Amino acid sequence: MNVDFYEKIWMWAALGIIVVFLASIGFTTFGMAVQPPSHVEMIDPETVRTDPEFSQPGVTVHEDGSATVVVQAMLFAFLPNEIHVPRGQPVTFRLTSPDVIHGFQIVGTNGNTMVVPGYVSQFTTTFSRAGEYLIVCNEYCGLGHHNMSAKLIVEDMASGTGGAR
């Protein structure tokens, strides 16, 4: 079998790239001690509906003006379905699911996370513009996935009542 000189160059180059990729994976895994995060907050999916924090999903506005939003993502709804948060203040979203993997995306913002059963997902963002935002599930979760949405209303809390309705 006769292999052309240029074909040999490309074969050796491809082999070199594969070796570099495998070496970098090995180095980051073993050399840098990369491990799954140990600080992840876990929750039993079977007790989400009776958990002290997640059994009453909604919004808590703190004295400093910041807010914490507790959300359950379930087949095929978010609880609460309408969320009111303050404009210009940090809003922390805490989410979990009792059933399957869901997504939580606040359309038009940087608010986006996966909601995995057994884990508590959390992120904090600040909304500078008042108005209504659509919340959608962006992870396929079953036949009713396309209907899974909620509404986020960002408002000046001095004029609004706040909280989930």
Secondary structure by P-SEA (a helix, b strand, c coil): ccccaaaaaaaaaaaaaaaaaaaaaaaaaccccccccccbbbbcccccccccccccbbbbbcccccbbbbbbbccccccccbbbbbccbbbbbbbcccccbbbbbcccccbbbbbbccbbbbbbbbbccbbbbbbbbcccccccccccbbbbbbccccccccccc
